[in-house]
């Protein structure tokens, strides 16, 4: 894998976050605020363009009010 390539698993998690936001009819800016993240960073995560640290995954899961395992569905 090249240094600038993002693993498929990161794209799957990002897509799961995007789907949960859509399912719950949430605003991305509110999720970003609740997760204490920059809105553009959250958008990059959701698009699978940037790798997330475990701390950010935990904060996103809490902001979405879902079990942590929901972020990893379809893997």
N, C-alpha and C positions, 0 to 999 in steps of 0.2 A: 504494500500500500504506500502510495506517495504521501509525503508530509501534509500536503494540502487536501488530501482526500478524507472525507468524513465516512466513518463506518456505517454500514446499513442499519445497524442497531440504533444508532443515534437518530437516523431518519425515522425509524419506526416509533421511537419514543416521542419525537417531535410531533409526528402525525397523531399519536394517541393524545397528546396534550391538546392539539388543535381540535380533535374530535370531541374531547370532553368539554372544552370551552364552548363549542357549538351546541352540543347536547344540552348543556346547562344554560344556554342563552346568556353567556357572560360576555362582558366587554374585556378585551385584551388589556386595556389600560388599568382596569380594576384588578385583574389577576396579577399584573406586574406590580402594582402598588402593594397588594396584599402579600406578595412574595418578596417584597423589598428588592425588586429588580428594575432595571432600566427597560422601558417598553420595547426599545429596539433590540435589546439583548433577548428578551422573551420571544420576539418575532423571529429572530435568527434561530433560536432553539426550536420553535414550532416548525420552521421550514427545514429543519435538519441540516442547517448550514454551520452550526457551531456545537462543539461538544460541551455538555453540561457536567459540572462537578456534582458529587453526591449531595453536597450541602444545598445546591440550587434545586436539585430534584426534590429533595425533602420539602423545601420552602414552596415549590410549585404545587406539590401534592397537597400540602396543608391549605394553600390558597384556593385550590380547586375543591377542597373538602372531599377527597377521595382516598381510598386505601392506596398506599404506596404501590402495591402490585398492579393497580389499574394503569399506571404509567408504562408498564412493561407487557401489557396484553398484546397478543398477536406475535409474540417472539418465539 
